[in-house]
């Protein structure tokens, strides 16, 4: 069962619609105490890092997410939902969930060419390792996904970066450690490629 965390940020209904089209059971989750019902959890997010962390802490979803992961659930963070998996962000002052070691940077913070234009918005190519089950069914080692962001995840361990995208320079556009996944792009807005990715996530562990 897929649980989509509804904490006031992110288009929960878009994920539910995608899974309805895929004939996969998915429900919104507004009570952190019920998160342990779900084997697969999606943490959406839009807006700022500190706003997302504040809402997660106010609703106690931060603790519930950590407990669910400890108990073996699969987790997918999307956009800001991916970024809050990190330790911290240059966008704000709050600590992140610290689930995937790393820091979130604004394009240009790393003194690269990434300071050109923000936000990075629209369709862009994502390069990945097709041997990972989350990318089952993709015919090539790249696919187009939809982006809308001004910050990107810089993992502490390069092994946690499972996909990259070029926007004037290469940046990490997906992370993975254990059963935890983070995608900077929006699979719920990426049509067929997004649906394939979401379907693959629902099958992880089965």
Backbone bond lengths (Angstrom), bond angles and torsions (degrees), N, CA, C in turn:
res aa  C-N    CA-C-N  psi(-1)  N-CA   C-N-CA  omega(-1)  CA-C   N-CA-C  phi
1 X - - - 1.470 - - 1.528 109.61 -
2 X 1.332 116.21 133.61 1.459 122.81 178.63 1.525 109.12 -93.30
3 X 1.321 116.45 129.96 1.450 121.86 173.12 1.516 109.84 -114.01
4 X 1.340 117.40 124.93 1.460 122.17 179.49 1.520 107.71 -105.37
5 X 1.320 116.22 114.21 1.465 120.87 -173.77 1.526 110.78 -68.49
6 X 1.325 115.60 123.78 1.460 122.80 178.38 1.527 108.23 -108.57
7 X 1.337 115.44 94.68 1.464 120.97 -178.60 1.529 111.91 -119.70
8 X 1.333 114.89 16.38 1.457 119.89 175.32 1.508 114.92 101.42
9 X 1.333 117.73 -1.21 1.461 121.34 179.00 1.527 109.45 -134.03
10 X 1.313 116.70 137.19 1.463 119.90 177.01 1.517 111.39 99.05
11 X 1.315 115.22 151.45 1.462 121.48 -178.07 1.519 109.72 -86.82
12 X 1.308 116.17 84.03 1.460 121.97 -178.67 1.519 110.88 -59.91
13 X 1.328 116.73 -42.27 1.455 120.44 -175.07 1.529 111.74 -63.33
14 X 1.326 117.78 -32.31 1.470 120.55 179.77 1.521 110.58 -62.52
15 X 1.324 117.03 -40.50 1.465 120.31 176.81 1.525 111.11 -66.48
16 X 1.323 115.93 -42.68 1.463 119.86 179.76 1.522 110.92 -62.37
17 X 1.337 116.77 -39.67 1.464 120.75 178.44 1.521 111.12 -63.87
18 X 1.347 116.14 -41.99 1.467 120.02 178.96 1.527 110.59 -60.41
19 X 1.321 116.18 -46.24 1.460 118.84 -178.59 1.526 112.22 -70.41
20 X 1.322 117.43 -30.45 1.463 119.69 174.67 1.520 110.10 -62.61
21 X 1.345 116.55 -42.77 1.461 120.86 178.24 1.526 111.74 -64.46
22 X 1.337 116.22 -28.68 1.461 121.65 -180.00 1.530 112.60 -87.70
23 X 1.338 116.54 -2.11 1.469 121.96 -176.18 1.527 111.65 59.39
24 X 1.318 115.15 38.60 1.461 122.09 176.81 1.527 108.10 -113.06
25 X 1.325 116.93 130.51 1.463 120.94 -179.23 1.525 110.81 -67.08
26 X 1.326 115.63 127.19 1.462 121.59 178.70 1.516 108.93 -147.62
27 X 1.326 116.21 143.16 1.461 121.40 -178.41 1.524 110.28 -136.85
28 X 1.342 117.12 149.11 1.461 119.39 170.34 1.522 109.57 -73.49
29 X 1.313 116.98 147.31 1.464 121.68 -179.68 1.525 108.27 -125.30
30 X 1.323 116.89 111.18 1.466 120.99 178.84 1.525 111.76 -109.07
31 X 1.330 117.08 -8.50 1.461 122.29 178.88 1.528 109.44 -111.00
32 X 1.332 118.01 112.76 1.464 119.52 -178.27 1.522 113.20 -60.88
33 X 1.313 116.82 -25.04 1.465 120.18 -179.66 1.524 113.04 -70.47
34 X 1.341 116.14 -14.70 1.466 119.61 179.41 1.530 112.11 -100.90
35 X 1.315 116.87 3.81 1.465 119.31 -176.15 1.523 111.57 -65.70
36 X 1.335 117.26 -25.92 1.465 120.05 -178.48 1.530 112.70 -71.43
37 X 1.326 117.88 -3.73 1.465 121.56 175.72 1.525 112.15 -76.05
38 X 1.320 117.25 -15.55 1.451 121.04 -168.47 1.522 111.70 -110.82
39 X 1.327 114.70 134.36 1.469 120.20 177.92 1.518 111.62 -83.17
40 X 1.338 116.72 -23.29 1.454 122.91 -178.64 1.529 108.56 -131.69
41 X 1.319 115.66 129.69 1.464 121.26 -173.21 1.522 109.56 -126.66
42 X 1.336 116.31 136.34 1.459 121.52 175.20 1.518 108.73 -114.46
43 X 1.335 115.82 129.18 1.460 122.79 176.97 1.529 107.84 -110.99
44 X 1.350 117.62 96.53 1.467 119.81 178.23 1.525 109.98 -79.28
45 X 1.315 115.97 176.44 1.456 117.72 177.29 1.511 112.38 179.39
46 X 1.323 115.34 139.23 1.459 123.04 170.02 1.515 106.83 -137.09
47 X 1.328 116.97 164.84 1.459 119.77 179.48 1.510 112.14 93.46
48 X 1.332 115.89 -148.12 1.458 120.85 -173.08 1.526 112.23 -100.24
49 X 1.312 114.96 158.82 1.462 122.91 179.59 1.527 110.94 -59.36
50 X 1.330 117.29 -51.76 1.467 120.12 -177.61 1.520 112.21 -64.91
51 X 1.324 117.57 -36.07 1.468 120.59 177.55 1.520 110.06 -62.67
52 X 1.340 116.33 -43.77 1.462 119.94 179.97 1.523 110.92 -64.67
53 X 1.328 117.40 -45.44 1.457 120.09 -179.61 1.530 111.44 -64.92
54 X 1.324 116.88 -37.96 1.464 120.13 177.95 1.520 110.89 -61.08
55 X 1.323 117.15 -45.27 1.455 120.89 -179.63 1.524 111.49 -67.29
56 X 1.319 116.95 -37.89 1.469 119.89 178.27 1.525 110.59 -64.48
57 X 1.323 117.09 -39.81 1.456 120.41 179.73 1.523 111.87 -72.86
58 X 1.318 116.85 -39.64 1.468 120.47 179.87 1.520 112.01 -64.39
59 X 1.325 116.69 -32.23 1.462 121.06 -178.84 1.532 112.64 -94.31
60 X 1.330 116.76 -3.72 1.477 123.29 -177.12 1.526 113.38 67.56
61 X 1.344 115.98 15.65 1.457 118.11 176.43 1.526 111.98 -71.03
62 X 1.339 117.00 -24.81 1.463 118.82 178.60 1.527 110.67 -59.23
63 X 1.324 116.96 -46.06 1.460 120.89 179.02 1.525 111.60 -69.10
64 X 1.336 116.02 -39.72 1.468 120.11 -178.80 1.527 111.27 -65.05
65 X 1.323 117.15 -37.27 1.467 121.11 178.49 1.521 110.19 -64.37
66 X 1.314 116.71 -47.15 1.470 120.55 179.82 1.531 110.77 -60.43
67 X 1.327 116.59 -41.73 1.461 120.65 -179.53 1.527 110.54 -66.31
68 X 1.332 117.52 -41.58 1.460 120.79 179.68 1.524 111.01 -62.38
69 X 1.316 117.22 -41.71 1.466 121.03 178.01 1.523 110.05 -64.24
70 X 1.318 115.87 -43.06 1.467 120.71 178.26 1.532 110.54 -59.24
71 X 1.320 116.27 -34.23 1.464 121.04 -178.63 1.531 113.29 -87.38
72 X 1.342 117.14 4.43 1.453 120.05 171.65 1.509 117.35 103.14
73 X 1.328 118.52 7.99 1.463 120.36 179.49 1.524 111.10 -72.92
74 X 1.332 115.77 153.22 1.455 121.61 171.32 1.532 108.22 -89.20
75 X 1.326 116.18 141.01 1.468 120.99 -177.97 1.519 109.92 -129.29
76 X 1.331 116.15 134.69 1.454 122.39 172.44 1.523 109.30 -121.88
77 X 1.334 117.48 117.33 1.452 122.45 173.09 1.519 109.47 -98.28
78 X 1.331 117.34 136.20 1.461 121.71 -176.52 1.526 110.09 -124.36
79 X 1.335 116.14 130.93 1.460 124.37 179.30 1.538 109.52 57.87
80 X 1.328 119.27 -118.09 1.465 119.58 177.33 1.529 110.32 -64.02
81 X 1.325 116.83 -27.34 1.463 120.30 174.52 1.512 112.22 -64.07
82 X 1.325 117.46 -27.11 1.461 121.70 171.43 1.518 110.24 -75.64
83 X 1.327 116.36 -44.97 1.464 120.60 -174.32 1.520 112.82 -61.82
84 X 1.340 117.86 -36.63 1.464 119.80 -178.54 1.526 112.27 -72.75
85 X 1.340 117.73 -6.63 1.462 119.76 172.85 1.525 110.72 -70.19
86 X 1.329 116.80 -18.76 1.462 122.58 -176.72 1.533 111.36 -76.07
87 X 1.334 114.74 176.78 1.468 120.72 178.04 1.522 111.61 -75.93
88 X 1.343 116.65 -37.35 1.466 120.56 -175.82 1.518 109.14 -165.07
89 X 1.341 115.64 176.09 1.453 121.10 -179.47 1.519 110.26 -143.84
90 X 1.323 116.35 144.47 1.464 120.27 175.07 1.523 111.40 -72.00
91 X 1.339 116.71 -8.40 1.463 120.74 178.76 1.521 112.08 -75.76
92 X 1.336 116.59 -26.86 1.463 119.39 -175.58 1.515 112.22 -145.60
93 X 1.324 115.58 -163.89 1.466 121.38 -176.22 1.523 113.17 -116.59
94 X 1.322 117.28 -10.16 1.454 120.01 -176.19 1.522 111.45 -80.73
95 X 1.326 115.95 155.72 1.448 121.25 173.29 1.529 109.32 -79.22
96 X 1.337 115.86 146.21 1.447 120.23 175.73 1.518 111.25 -85.01
97 X 1.307 116.17 -169.39 1.461 120.49 179.89 1.518 112.10 -71.19
98 X 1.331 117.92 -22.25 1.458 121.53 177.56 1.514 113.81 67.01
99 X 1.318 117.05 29.52 1.458 121.43 -178.28 1.529 110.80 -85.13
100 X 1.323 116.54 -37.53 1.464 122.25 174.62 1.524 106.73 -116.95
101 X 1.319 119.15 109.04 1.465 120.92 -175.93 1.530 111.95 -56.39
102 X 1.313 116.13 129.91 1.451 120.37 179.57 1.514 110.64 159.06
103 X 1.334 115.22 -179.68 1.454 121.40 -178.63 1.523 108.81 -133.93
104 X 1.310 115.36 146.18 1.457 121.58 177.73 1.524 108.51 -94.39
105 X 1.328 116.25 129.14 1.455 122.57 -176.68 1.518 111.13 -119.09
106 X 1.326 115.76 150.42 1.465 120.62 171.64 1.518 108.11 -80.07
107 X 1.316 116.98 144.59 1.452 119.47 175.99 1.527 109.28 -52.07
108 X 1.324 116.41 122.25 1.452 122.10 -178.42 1.516 113.26 104.41
109 X 1.330 118.69 -17.31 1.471 121.59 -179.64 1.520 112.14 -63.42
110 X 1.338 116.55 -25.90 1.459 120.36 -177.58 1.529 111.62 -95.17
111 X 1.352 115.50 17.46 1.465 121.89 177.74 1.527 113.13 62.04
112 X 1.320 117.15 26.64 1.454 121.55 177.56 1.520 109.30 -95.66
113 X 1.320 115.32 -168.53 1.464 120.83 178.16 1.527 112.07 -81.70
114 X 1.325 116.91 4.41 1.462 120.32 -171.09 1.523 114.64 -74.65
115 X 1.335 117.47 3.36 1.457 120.29 -178.09 1.530 111.96 -87.05
116 X 1.310 118.69 7.77 1.458 121.79 -171.67 1.536 113.08 -61.35
117 X 1.323 117.51 -66.95 1.465 121.25 -176.56 1.528 108.67 -139.48
118 X 1.323 117.10 129.99 1.460 120.99 173.17 1.527 108.36 -131.71
119 X 1.319 118.18 148.56 1.463 124.82 2.36 1.529 112.55 -76.80
120 X 1.323 114.58 159.63 1.459 121.56 168.72 1.523 105.89 -77.12
121 X 1.311 116.77 111.57 1.470 119.91 -171.14 1.520 110.31 -134.80
122 X 1.323 115.60 136.05 1.449 121.65 175.76 1.514 112.09 114.71
123 X 1.324 115.25 -165.88 1.456 121.49 -176.48 1.514 110.70 -84.08
124 X 1.329 115.67 138.86 1.455 120.41 177.70 1.522 109.07 -150.56
125 X 1.315 114.82 158.04 1.455 121.49 -177.61 1.524 111.20 -79.89
126 X 1.307 116.32 134.47 1.459 123.48 175.47 1.527 108.09 -112.06
127 X 1.325 116.38 126.60 1.467 122.40 179.17 1.514 108.94 -101.12
128 X 1.343 117.14 132.23 1.459 120.12 -174.02 1.522 110.69 -149.57
129 X 1.319 114.49 172.84 1.462 122.14 177.72 1.527 108.35 -93.01
130 X 1.322 117.07 110.56 1.467 121.25 -176.30 1.527 113.09 -66.32
131 X 1.332 117.63 -14.81 1.466 119.11 -178.45 1.523 111.94 -74.68
132 X 1.328 117.64 -14.95 1.467 119.30 178.63 1.523 109.40 -76.78
133 X 1.334 118.54 134.53 1.473 121.38 -177.23 1.525 114.71 -56.76
134 X 1.314 118.28 -25.81 1.467 119.78 -179.69 1.526 110.80 -66.27
135 X 1.352 116.74 -18.85 1.459 121.01 179.75 1.534 112.30 -109.04
136 X 1.322 116.88 20.01 1.464 120.31 175.69 1.530 110.76 -57.12
137 X 1.328 115.26 139.03 1.452 119.95 174.68 1.503 115.24 92.71
138 X 1.352 117.87 -11.79 1.456 120.03 176.37 1.527 108.56 -78.58
139 X 1.319 116.85 132.28 1.465 121.05 -173.50 1.522 113.30 -78.14
140 X 1.334 116.76 -20.02 1.457 121.06 177.85 1.524 109.09 -133.62
141 X 1.326 116.36 174.78 1.470 121.24 -178.50 1.518 111.98 -87.70
142 X 1.327 116.35 25.31 1.460 120.99 176.06 1.516 108.91 -155.16
143 X 1.328 115.43 155.96 1.467 120.28 178.17 1.518 108.40 -159.17
144 X 1.323 116.36 157.52 1.455 122.15 179.66 1.531 110.18 -88.78
145 X 1.353 114.75 133.06 1.455 120.97 175.70 1.527 108.73 -135.59
146 X 1.335 115.09 162.43 1.466 120.51 -176.90 1.529 111.38 -94.12
147 X 1.337 116.25 131.52 1.460 123.23 -178.85 1.531 111.26 -119.21
148 X 1.326 115.36 151.05 1.463 122.08 168.35 1.529 107.37 -157.77
149 X 1.345 116.85 96.95 1.464 119.87 -175.83 1.525 110.68 -167.02
150 X 1.342 114.83 159.36 1.465 121.98 176.18 1.520 111.38 -119.90
151 X 1.324 117.14 -3.86 1.468 122.84 -178.75 1.521 108.81 -126.85
152 X 1.318 116.55 154.35 1.463 120.74 -179.51 1.526 109.74 -138.73
153 X 1.310 115.41 155.80 1.463 123.79 -176.66 1.528 109.43 -84.75
154 X 1.314 116.16 126.95 1.466 121.64 174.72 1.528 108.06 -114.33
155 X 1.342 117.97 96.68 1.467 120.27 -175.65 1.526 111.72 -68.92
156 X 1.320 115.40 146.22 1.468 120.60 178.62 1.519 110.57 -65.69
157 X 1.315 116.48 -39.88 1.461 122.40 178.81 1.530 108.26 -106.69
158 X 1.324 116.95 120.34 1.461 120.83 -177.58 1.525 112.18 -60.20
159 X 1.338 117.36 -21.65 1.460 120.60 179.03 1.524 111.84 -66.82
160 X 1.332 117.43 -20.62 1.462 121.05 179.74 1.527 112.42 -79.85
161 X 1.328 117.92 -11.88 1.467 121.91 177.81 1.522 108.80 -82.79
162 X 1.322 117.14 112.85 1.463 120.20 -176.00 1.530 113.22 -104.22
163 X 1.336 117.31 -5.04 1.461 120.56 176.48 1.524 109.28 -157.07
164 X 1.316 115.52 153.58 1.458 121.41 -179.91 1.528 109.93 -134.56
165 X 1.319 114.80 155.30 1.457 122.48 178.31 1.519 108.02 -138.37
166 X 1.321 116.45 147.94 1.460 120.48 178.17 1.522 110.36 -102.85
167 X 1.330 114.98 122.16 1.456 121.81 172.33 1.525 106.46 -136.24
168 X 1.313 115.59 86.12 1.468 124.26 -169.37 1.520 111.33 69.83
169 X 1.297 116.44 -28.62 1.461 123.97 176.73 1.529 106.59 -155.47
170 X 1.318 117.45 165.38 1.460 120.36 179.53 1.522 111.14 -76.94
171 X 1.325 116.40 139.98 1.461 121.02 172.21 1.520 108.65 -138.58
172 X 1.317 115.92 158.47 1.455 122.49 178.88 1.527 108.62 -74.25
173 X 1.330 116.43 121.12 1.468 119.58 -178.97 1.524 112.84 -111.62
174 X 1.344 117.29 -0.20 1.464 120.95 174.54 1.518 108.75 -157.94
175 X 1.325 115.61 143.02 1.460 121.59 178.14 1.524 109.67 -126.90
176 X 1.317 114.86 157.70 1.458 120.19 176.96 1.512 109.87 -155.50
177 X 1.310 115.51 131.25 1.454 121.90 169.17 1.522 107.26 -143.21
178 X 1.326 116.49 120.27 1.460 120.24 -176.77 1.516 111.69 60.02
179 X 1.323 116.95 -123.92 1.460 122.60 -179.01 1.526 113.03 -96.58
180 X 1.333 115.70 11.69 1.464 121.24 -177.88 1.527 110.03 -105.32
181 X 1.332 116.07 128.92 1.455 122.80 179.37 1.525 109.35 -124.98
182 X 1.320 115.83 146.39 1.455 120.57 174.31 1.515 109.74 -135.98
183 X 1.331 116.55 132.62 1.460 121.33 179.92 1.523 109.14 -125.47
184 X 1.342 116.12 123.64 1.454 119.60 178.21 1.522 111.27 -72.26
185 X 1.315 117.02 -31.08 1.453 121.43 178.40 1.533 110.15 -80.84
186 X 1.314 115.39 172.99 1.468 121.98 -176.65 1.527 110.37 -106.52
187 X 1.322 119.49 97.41 1.469 119.48 176.75 1.521 112.36 -63.48
188 X 1.322 117.70 -29.53 1.465 120.83 -178.60 1.525 112.05 -70.85
189 X 1.350 117.38 -11.54 1.465 121.95 178.22 1.526 111.60 -115.72
190 X 1.329 116.94 10.15 1.464 121.09 -171.29 1.522 113.12 -108.77
191 X 1.324 116.83 24.86 1.467 122.96 172.00 1.534 111.99 52.60
192 X 1.326 117.23 -130.83 1.462 120.37 -173.13 1.513 113.85 -62.59
193 X 1.332 117.23 -41.51 1.464 119.50 179.68 1.523 111.22 -64.77
194 X 1.320 115.97 -40.01 1.458 119.61 178.45 1.514 112.31 -66.53
195 X 1.322 116.39 -40.88 1.461 120.55 178.91 1.523 111.18 -62.87
196 X 1.334 116.19 -40.37 1.460 119.93 178.45 1.523 110.63 -62.95
197 X 1.317 116.51 -42.90 1.467 120.67 179.33 1.528 111.11 -64.40
198 X 1.328 117.02 -44.69 1.463 120.81 179.95 1.528 110.97 -64.67
199 X 1.306 116.53 -38.05 1.461 120.21 177.66 1.527 110.67 -65.21
200 X 1.322 116.57 -43.51 1.457 120.26 177.80 1.525 111.73 -60.32
201 X 1.327 116.12 -39.92 1.465 120.14 178.42 1.526 110.76 -61.12
202 X 1.319 116.15 -40.31 1.471 120.32 -177.89 1.524 111.67 -64.52
203 X 1.339 117.14 -22.05 1.453 122.08 -177.34 1.522 112.46 -97.02
204 X 1.313 117.95 -4.41 1.466 120.27 -179.20 1.524 109.90 -61.72
205 X 1.324 115.67 130.38 1.462 120.53 178.81 1.510 114.00 91.47
206 X 1.340 117.71 -3.27 1.465 120.83 -178.76 1.520 110.47 -111.11
